[in-house]
Amino acid sequence: MKSLLLRCLALSCLSLSAQAHEIWIERDGAGPVRVYFGEPAEEAADHDEDEIKRIVKPKVFGASAQAGALERGAGHLTAPLKGEGDAWLFDDKVFEPWQGEDGKFESVTYYARAGRASTAPKLDLELVPSQPGGNALTVLYRNQPLAGAEVTVIDPQKWQKQLKSDAQGQLTLPALRDGRHIVVVSHKEPVQQQIAGKQVAVMHHISTLTFLAE
């Protein structure tokens, strides 16, 4: 009985961790891509080295090139990327599938983007600017506008604002402080998919956009 209880608690913690955490990436100019994993809204951002170890083989790329081999640093990863501009990341292997409260298996796929220069989507779930560097964004899921998506804006001082996309999947960011912002959107999808030997019924898609406001 004790073993079963501990297992249930572990699965519950896994579910909460998977849904509360985000991957976000940062890039400055033509510099390398920095990869973070944790809860960016926390006052002391969670860059725990044990957490970042979950990120093993993400796909990191730019507009016209794949990133180089990842290097592990203190609480984050870095990957060289040729050229300038935006960067993207995709990773669907951070957590093993877990059982939800109804006993069905769930899984999570993470997406991340740095920069607002490109208006072309490259991820299944993405916040895409309507014009380069603009504050008007469209939430796209598999290239289709996602209406009613709940979006969180996190500014450099950890101030948060909740937004929701309209019927066309569009939203406009509020007035922004100078500094780096993180915008988060999630989407829960019913699926019938085999992952790591488990029949997964729910897929959580979590996507971030980071950029510098001046």
One Martini backbone bead per residue (centre of mass of N, CA, C, O) as a GRO file, in nm:
protein
  214
    1MET     BB    1   0.059   0.062  -0.022
    2LYS     BB    2   0.301   0.251   0.008
    3SER     BB    3   0.411   0.207  -0.279
    4LEU     BB    4   0.160   0.313  -0.427
    5LEU     BB    5   0.159   0.597  -0.305
    6LEU     BB    6   0.440   0.681  -0.404
    7ARG     BB    7   0.375   0.643  -0.704
    8CYS     BB    8   0.145   0.850  -0.719
    9LEU     BB    9   0.312   1.092  -0.625
   10ALA     BB   10   0.521   1.080  -0.852
   11LEU     BB   11   0.319   1.116  -1.088
   12SER     BB   12   0.206   1.384  -0.993
   13CYS     BB   13   0.475   1.541  -0.998
   14LEU     BB   14   0.533   1.493  -1.296
   15SER     BB   15   0.287   1.635  -1.411
   16LEU     BB   16   0.339   1.915  -1.283
   17SER     BB   17   0.623   1.955  -1.398
   18ALA     BB   18   0.557   1.933  -1.703
   19GLN     BB   19   0.336   2.176  -1.695
   20ALA     BB   20   0.522   2.405  -1.544
   21HIS     BB   21   0.736   2.374  -1.744
   22GLU     BB   22   0.994   2.528  -1.949
   23ILE     BB   23   1.128   2.602  -2.259
   24TRP     BB   24   1.395   2.835  -2.321
   25ILE     BB   25   1.538   3.076  -2.549
   26GLU     BB   26   1.853   3.245  -2.632
   27ARG     BB   27   1.951   3.531  -2.849
   28ASP     BB   28   2.240   3.725  -2.967
   29GLY     BB   29   2.239   3.767  -3.270
   30ALA     BB   30   2.522   3.555  -3.360
   31GLY     BB   31   2.498   3.385  -3.131
   32PRO     BB   32   2.435   3.158  -2.924
   33VAL     BB   33   2.228   2.916  -2.792
   34ARG     BB   34   2.019   2.930  -2.509
   35VAL     BB   35   1.921   2.674  -2.274
   36TYR     BB   36   1.619   2.641  -2.082
   37PHE     BB   37   1.483   2.496  -1.762
   38GLY     BB   38   1.159   2.576  -1.610
   39GLU     BB   39   1.051   2.870  -1.413
   40PRO     BB   40   1.045   3.193  -1.530
   41ALA     BB   41   0.843   3.331  -1.303
   42GLU     BB   42   1.037   3.311  -1.096
   43GLU     BB   43   1.225   3.503  -0.904
   44ALA     BB   44   1.413   3.249  -0.906
   45ALA     BB   45   1.524   3.109  -1.154
   46ASP     BB   46   1.499   2.778  -1.272
   47HIS     BB   47   1.845   2.644  -1.318
   48ASP     BB   48   1.870   2.355  -1.257
   49GLU     BB   49   2.092   2.101  -1.317
   50ASP     BB   50   1.893   1.860  -1.293
   51GLU     BB   51   1.687   1.964  -1.500
   52ILE     BB   52   1.874   2.007  -1.757
   53LYS     BB   53   1.935   1.695  -1.791
   54ARG     BB   54   1.667   1.637  -1.958
   55ILE     BB   55   1.827   1.777  -2.181
   56VAL     BB   56   1.964   1.604  -2.464
   57LYS     BB   57   1.807   1.608  -2.785
   58PRO     BB   58   1.754   1.871  -2.922
   59LYS     BB   59   1.613   2.076  -3.171
   60VAL     BB   60   1.834   2.315  -3.318
   61PHE     BB   61   1.753   2.621  -3.508
   62GLY     BB   62   1.747   2.812  -3.791
   63ALA     BB   63   1.662   2.947  -4.090
   64SER     BB   64   1.943   2.775  -4.236
   65ALA     BB   65   2.036   2.609  -3.965
   66GLN     BB   66   2.199   2.401  -3.765
   67ALA     BB   67   2.302   2.333  -3.471
   68GLY     BB   68   2.534   2.256  -3.273
   69ALA     BB   69   2.675   2.123  -3.024
   70LEU     BB   70   2.614   2.072  -2.707
   71GLU     BB   71   2.673   2.266  -2.406
   72ARG     BB   72   2.743   2.247  -2.066
   73GLY     BB   73   2.635   2.441  -1.801
   74ALA     BB   74   2.516   2.656  -1.553
   75GLY     BB   75   2.183   2.578  -1.606
   76HIS     BB   76   2.274   2.544  -1.918
   77LEU     BB   77   2.273   2.560  -2.270
   78THR     BB   78   2.482   2.547  -2.566
   79ALA     BB   79   2.462   2.657  -2.924
   80PRO     BB   80   2.584   2.681  -3.219
   81LEU     BB   81   2.501   2.940  -3.480
   82LYS     BB   82   2.467   3.025  -3.789
   83GLY     BB   83   2.424   3.331  -3.816
   84GLU     BB   84   2.135   3.520  -3.802
   85GLY     BB   85   1.864   3.540  -3.580
   86ASP     BB   86   1.647   3.319  -3.531
   87ALA     BB   87   1.533   3.057  -3.301
   88TRP     BB   88   1.481   2.696  -3.256
   89LEU     BB   89   1.281   2.442  -3.069
   90PHE     BB   90   1.266   2.073  -3.018
   91ASP     BB   91   1.097   1.853  -2.759
   92ASP     BB   92   0.972   1.498  -2.684
   93LYS     BB   93   1.201   1.377  -2.437
   94VAL     BB   94   1.187   1.478  -2.133
   95PHE     BB   95   0.932   1.293  -2.070
   96GLU     BB   96   0.773   1.044  -1.964
   97PRO     BB   97   0.503   0.893  -1.957
   98TRP     BB   98   0.196   0.955  -1.774
   99GLN     BB   99  -0.048   0.927  -1.530
  100GLY     BB  100  -0.343   1.034  -1.486
  101GLU     BB  101  -0.627   1.057  -1.300
  102ASP     BB  102  -0.773   0.852  -1.522
  103GLY     BB  103  -0.512   0.656  -1.618
  104LYS     BB  104  -0.410   0.805  -1.851
  105PHE     BB  105  -0.181   0.881  -2.080
  106GLU     BB  106   0.079   1.131  -2.082
  107SER     BB  107   0.233   1.407  -2.265
  108VAL     BB  108   0.522   1.611  -2.385
  109THR     BB  109   0.580   1.910  -2.583
  110TYR     BB  110   0.849   2.120  -2.678
  111TYR     BB  111   0.879   2.476  -2.748
  112ALA     BB  112   1.105   2.725  -2.910
  113ARG     BB  113   1.169   3.087  -2.930
  114ALA     BB  114   1.400   3.335  -3.073
  115GLY     BB  115   1.253   3.599  -3.179
  116ARG     BB  116   1.090   3.852  -3.436
  117ALA     BB  117   1.179   3.847  -3.749
  118SER     BB  118   0.999   3.613  -3.823
  119THR     BB  119   0.680   3.512  -4.003
  120ALA     BB  120   0.762   3.206  -3.997
  121PRO     BB  121   0.667   2.899  -3.925
  122LYS     BB  122   0.843   2.596  -3.745
  123LEU     BB  123   0.612   2.498  -3.550
  124ASP     BB  124   0.338   2.350  -3.419
  125LEU     BB  125   0.380   2.559  -3.175
  126GLU     BB  126   0.330   2.921  -3.221
  127LEU     BB  127   0.457   3.251  -3.187
  128VAL     BB  128   0.369   3.490  -3.440
  129PRO     BB  129   0.457   3.754  -3.609
  130SER     BB  130   0.310   3.981  -3.828
  131GLN     BB  131   0.575   4.149  -3.784
  132PRO     BB  132   0.875   4.252  -3.756
  133GLY     BB  133   0.895   4.317  -3.412
  134GLY     BB  134   0.609   4.276  -3.324
  135ASN     BB  135   0.312   4.274  -3.097
  136ALA     BB  136   0.168   4.104  -3.304
  137LEU     BB  137   0.014   3.785  -3.258
  138THR     BB  138   0.010   3.433  -3.357
  139VAL     BB  139  -0.152   3.137  -3.288
  140LEU     BB  140   0.000   2.835  -3.400
  141TYR     BB  141  -0.142   2.514  -3.512
  142ARG     BB  142  -0.034   2.372  -3.766
  143ASN     BB  143  -0.081   2.658  -3.929
  144GLN     BB  144  -0.324   2.724  -3.734
  145PRO     BB  145  -0.536   2.903  -3.578
  146LEU     BB  146  -0.567   2.961  -3.216
  147ALA     BB  147  -0.834   2.976  -3.030
  148GLY     BB  148  -0.834   3.058  -2.692
  149ALA     BB  149  -0.550   3.100  -2.604
  150GLU     BB  150  -0.335   3.081  -2.333
  151VAL     BB  151  -0.138   3.367  -2.234
  152THR     BB  152   0.197   3.444  -2.108
  153VAL     BB  153   0.355   3.732  -1.974
  154ILE     BB  154   0.711   3.783  -1.910
  155ASP     BB  155   0.906   3.997  -1.753
  156PRO     BB  156   1.208   4.104  -1.621
  157GLN     BB  157   1.033   4.138  -1.327
  158LYS     BB  158   0.801   3.900  -1.330
  159TRP     BB  159   0.577   4.011  -1.465
  160GLN     BB  160   0.227   3.931  -1.527
  161LYS     BB  161   0.020   3.843  -1.821
  162GLN     BB  162  -0.302   3.765  -1.932
  163LEU     BB  163  -0.401   3.607  -2.236
  164LYS     BB  164  -0.617   3.589  -2.539
  165SER     BB  165  -0.707   3.455  -2.817
  166ASP     BB  166  -0.879   3.495  -3.085
  167ALA     BB  167  -1.054   3.370  -3.352
  168GLN     BB  168  -0.758   3.420  -3.516
  169GLY     BB  169  -0.520   3.386  -3.293
  170GLN     BB  170  -0.497   3.676  -3.179
  171LEU     BB  171  -0.259   3.921  -3.035
  172THR     BB  172  -0.158   4.186  -2.800
  173LEU     BB  173   0.086   4.328  -2.657
  174PRO     BB  174   0.182   4.502  -2.415
  175ALA     BB  175   0.347   4.717  -2.264
  176LEU     BB  176   0.708   4.733  -2.262
  177ARG     BB  177   0.980   4.665  -2.117
  178ASP     BB  178   1.294   4.662  -2.087
  179GLY     BB  179   1.398   4.358  -2.218
  180ARG     BB  180   1.339   4.028  -2.141
  181HIS     BB  181   1.093   3.816  -2.281
  182ILE     BB  182   0.821   3.580  -2.196
  183VAL     BB  183   0.615   3.365  -2.394
  184VAL     BB  184   0.325   3.159  -2.314
  185VAL     BB  185   0.196   2.847  -2.455
  186SER     BB  186  -0.087   2.614  -2.454
  187HIS     BB  187  -0.183   2.265  -2.558
  188LYS     BB  188  -0.447   2.026  -2.555
  189GLU     BB  189  -0.434   1.685  -2.692
  190PRO     BB  190  -0.601   1.437  -2.833
  191VAL     BB  191  -0.475   1.098  -2.850
  192GLN     BB  192  -0.326   0.807  -3.044
  193GLN     BB  193  -0.017   0.709  -2.897
  194GLN     BB  194   0.300   0.570  -2.919
  195ILE     BB  195   0.510   0.601  -2.618
  196ALA     BB  196   0.736   0.423  -2.473
  197GLY     BB  197   0.505   0.183  -2.466
  198LYS     BB  198   0.265   0.392  -2.458
  199GLN     BB  199  -0.075   0.486  -2.445
  200VAL     BB  200  -0.151   0.793  -2.558
  201ALA     BB  201  -0.419   1.050  -2.490
  202VAL     BB  202  -0.231   1.304  -2.402
  203MET     BB  203  -0.111   1.620  -2.533
  204HIS     BB  204   0.133   1.851  -2.440
  205HIS     BB  205   0.172   2.184  -2.551
  206ILE     BB  206   0.479   2.387  -2.519
  207SER     BB  207   0.537   2.741  -2.575
  208THR     BB  208   0.802   2.979  -2.658
  209LEU     BB  209   0.885   3.338  -2.641
  210THR     BB  210   1.178   3.531  -2.703
  211PHE     BB  211   1.271   3.883  -2.624
  212LEU     BB  212   1.379   4.210  -2.697
  213ALA     BB  213   1.313   4.515  -2.542
  214GLU     BB  214   1.343   4.895  -2.611
   0.00000   0.00000   0.00000
